[in-house]
Amino acid sequence: MSATVEPRDPTQTSLYPLRFEPIYQYRLWGGRRLADLLTAPLSGDGPIGEAWVLSDRDDHASRVADGPLKGRTLGEVLELYPEQMLGKLAGRYPRFPLLLKFLDVREMLSLQVHPADDRKDLLPAGETGKTEAWVVLEAGTKSRIYAGLKPGTMADDLRRAIASGVVADNVASFIPKQGDGSPSCLPARSTPSAATLWCSRFRRTAT
């Protein structure tokens, strides 16, 4: 005589404080300190620059770390509990609209240009424009954040700087300190870069 155990219906589970497994990302400019911050071991011995702690991307989906919903992806949880996850915005987004990261930056990052939503010609199929908000958790003595061009910089100035390899001379920057950040999202065409900087970044993933 045998008996089968039916899987628990997730819709009968009360939503509880969710903790997700971090998704570590190899980055040439990264370090090895994110494991201390997140108390989750790093794989291998290479530089890890990012820990994605909340992601609803198809290629890197966050999974619930514990409890009755353990193993469920963020997208699956959103489908089961749209109102609890998004409140009045439930139904507006096809996926969870934020990407939350922690960065461990030991070397200079590249300067990036983020196309706005209206530049579909510059966006990969299915992607949207990207804005960011960030907070500095720790900064070394040589840390610096670059964001946006210096006032008065024109297109020709930037072209000459690119040809001469001195683009950074035309980019606005400042030395960060712990607690610095942006209270709202950065303009779509700006991104922070720094050395030995930890920060959290939020990325809009859908409209």
Secondary structure, 3 states (H helix, E strand, C coil): CCCCCCCCCHHHCCCCCCCECCEEEEEEEEECCHHHHHCCCCCCCCCEEEEEEECECCCCECEECCCCCCCCEHHHHHHHCHHHHHHHHCCCCCCCCEEEEEEEECCCCCCCCCCCCCCHHHCCCCCCCCCECEEEEEECCCCCEEEEECCCCCHHHHHHHHHHCCHHHHEEEECCCCCCECCCCECCCCCCCCCCEEEEEEEECCC
